[in-house]
């Protein structure tokens, strides 16, 4: 099943995809987070109702993040060996973790905002896992049972602020830098753990990141297991699983995003997330 969240006439709405076509039904009032909390049957019923509704024109659609206000957005750093190496770090024995705020999240086609205080806005294409069934101390062998599905993320990072201290949080939480979407794809549509999917990041059409999700140091099941040890994971929680090599900071000369650019992150089987770059007003 594939879903899209969008806003129409000022109202947040939900659609379902049949191929490239989007269908909506005004009788479905719930958002994805509440459907996940209600269980698999509620999600399937909503999908059926949506597909029985009217087709909507995707041109000019105001896309929202699939999950706009998750309780937790947990991001993983240095989760590909080649990216750790290009960043000057050893491959970690435990995930490098940081959080994003909901206020940073934007949808497909929305502008990623370069802040006025920096010109070091970098791209990071990443796969996202969405928790469906909550839990704590989840065994790794059962972890994927707790993943409802997947999406695409661009963890746009303000590099000079990221490295002002040992904690990366501030450089990862500028408003309008967490691009997310456009689709939520249920886990049954993809290989287990979203493994062996091609991930590409393009800036103005040039491929800058090209990797396989199987190259992650900590796979999705391991991340769910490890994250559930300290905290209770809840339906709709978002795990942003890390970026491969090819970031702008590691290039010579360095390559950062600027107003007028367009950055695309495409993950095989999940979708293509596209965002223009704009200057903070």
N, C-alpha and C positions, 0 to 999 in steps of 0.2 A: 504494500500500500504506500502511496505517495501523497503527501499533503503539502499545502502552501498556506501561509498566513499572510493576510493583506488587509489594507484599509480601503474602504469604499464609502464615499459620502460621510466621512468622518467616523465610520464605525469599523472596528476590528472584526474581520470575518475569516472564515476558514474555507478552503477549497480542497478538492481532491483531483488528482491527475489520472487521466486515462491516456497513456502515451504522452503526447505534448499538449493535449487538450485539458483545460481546467473547468471543473464543474462546481457549482455552489448551490446551496439550498438554505433559504432563510429560516427553515425549521430547525436547523442545527445551530444552536446558540453557544455551544461550549467551545473553549479553546483547547489546544493540544495538551497543555499541562493538566487540565481538569479531566480530560478524557483518559490520559495515562493513569491518573490517580483512581479513576473509576474502574480500570481494568481492561483486559484485552477485548472483552465482548463489547464494551462501550465504544472502543476505538473502531472495531469492525462495523458496528451498527452505524456509526457516524459516517464512515467511508461509504457504505452502501447508500445511505440517504443523500450524501453529497453527490455521488455519481448519478443519482436519479433526478437531480435538480437541473438547473439551466446552465448551459455552457457560457463562460464569460470570456471577454476579449482580454488577452494578456497584455496587449500593447497599452502602455501608459499605466499599468497596474502599479499601485503603491505597495510594494512588498514590505512586510514586516519580518523581523527575525522569527523563525519558527517558534521559539520560546523567548518571549520578550522580557519576562521578569522571573527567571529561575531563582530558586532559593540559593543555589550555589553554581558558580561558573569556576571550575577548577582547571587551570592550565598547566601543561607539562612542558618543561624546558629541556633542551639537550637530549631529546628522545630518539635521535638518529646518530649513529657513530660519526658519520661524515660531517654532520652539523656541529657536533661537539668539538670535533677536531678543528674545523674552520673557525670556530669561536675561541679557540685557545684553551679548551677544557678537556680533561680526561672523560671518557665515557663514564657516567655515574653508576654507582652500585645501588642507588636508591633514587627515585625520580626527583628532579628539581621541580618544585611546585610553587605556584603563585595563583592568586585569585584575580578575577576581573569583576568589575561592578556592572550592574545592569545598565547604568547610565552610559556606558561606552558602546552598547550594542546598537547596530544599525542593520538594515536589511539589504537585500539584493538591489542594485542600481542606486542606492543612496550614496552620497559622497562620503568618502573617508576624509576626515578633516586634518590638514596639516596645521599644527598650532603655530601661533605667531612667535613663540619663544624658541623655536627650533626649526632647522631645515633637514633634520636627520630622521625622516619618516620612512621606515623600512617595511617590507612585506614579509609575511610568513604564511604560506599555505598549509592548512592543517585539516585533518579529519576530526569530526566531532562525534562522540558517543553520547546518547541520551538515556538516562536511567528511566526504566519503566516500572520495575518492581523495587521498592525500597528495601533497605536492610543494613545491618551492621555485621562485621566479622564474616563477610561473605567468602566462602571457600573459593579458591581460584577455579576449581573444576566446575563450580556452579555459577560462576560470575556472569557468563554471557546470558544466562536466564534472566538477569536483571537489566539487560540492555534492550530497550524498546526499538532503537533505530539509530540512524546516523544522519549527519548533515556536513556542510562545508563551512570552514572558517578562515578568515584572513586576520591573523593576530598582528595587526599593524602596530609597530613599536617605535617609540620616540627614543632613539638609541642614546643620545647624550644624557637624557634624564634617566634612562634605565640603569646607567652605570654611575650615577651620582653617589650611590651607596651600594653596599653588598646585597641589598634587597631590590629586586627588579620591579616591584609593584608599581612605582610611580610612573615609570616609562611605558607601562602596559595598560594604563588606565586613563589616558586622555580621552575626553568625550569624543564620540564619533569615530573611534578607531577600531572597534570590534565588529567587523563585517561578518554576517552569519546568515546562511541560507543557500539558495532560495527554498529548497525543499527539505522536508523531513521524510526519510525513507525507512520503512520498517525493516527490522533485522532479517526477516525471512526473505527479503528481496536480494540479499547480498551474501557473499561468503561469510562463514562464521568469523566473528571478530573483525569484519571488514578487511580481511587480509588479502594480499595479492591484488590490490587495486592500484592503478596508475594515478599518481598525483602530479599535476603540473601547475605551475604558477607562471603567468605571462604578464609582462609589463609592456603596454603599447604593442602587443602582438608578439613580442620576443619571449621565448621560453627561458626562464631563469631558474626554475626549480623543476626537476623531473625525477621522480622517485617511485618506489613501490612501498605500499604500506606495510608489507611484510618485513621491511628493514627497520621497523621500530625496535628499540632496545627493550622497552616494556610494552607488551602488546595490550590490547584492550582488556582482556580478561585479567591480566596481572594488575593493571591500573585500577580496575574496579575492586579487586581484592584488597590491594594496599590502601586505597582511599577509604574503604569501609572499615578499616581497623580503628582509626581515630574518630570518625564521624559516621553518623547514620545517613546513608544516601537515601534520597527521596525522589518520587516520580517527578520528572522534569529537570532534575539536576543535569548539568552540562559538563562533560569532560572534553577539553580541547587537547588533543593527544600529541602535539608537538610537530615541529617543522623539519624538513630535510635540509640538506646543504643548498647553497646558492643564494643566501641572503645578500642584500646589498652591502651590509657592513663589512662582509668578508671579501668583497671584490676589490680589485686594484685596477683603476681607481674605484672608490666607493660609489655605489649607485643607490640614491634615495629617491623616493617618490616625490613628485612636485605637482602643483596645480596644473590641470589640463591632462595629466596622465590618466590612463585607465588600467586598473589591475584586475586580472582574472585568476581565479583559482578553480581548477576543474579536477574532479575526482571521478574516476571511472565508476559508472553504475549509480552515482549519487547525484551529480549535477555540476553546473557551472555557476559560480558566484562572480559577478562582475560589479566593480565599483569605480566611479571616477574619483579623482583626487581634487579637493578644493581647499582653498586657504581659509583659515578661521576669520570670520567677519568681526 
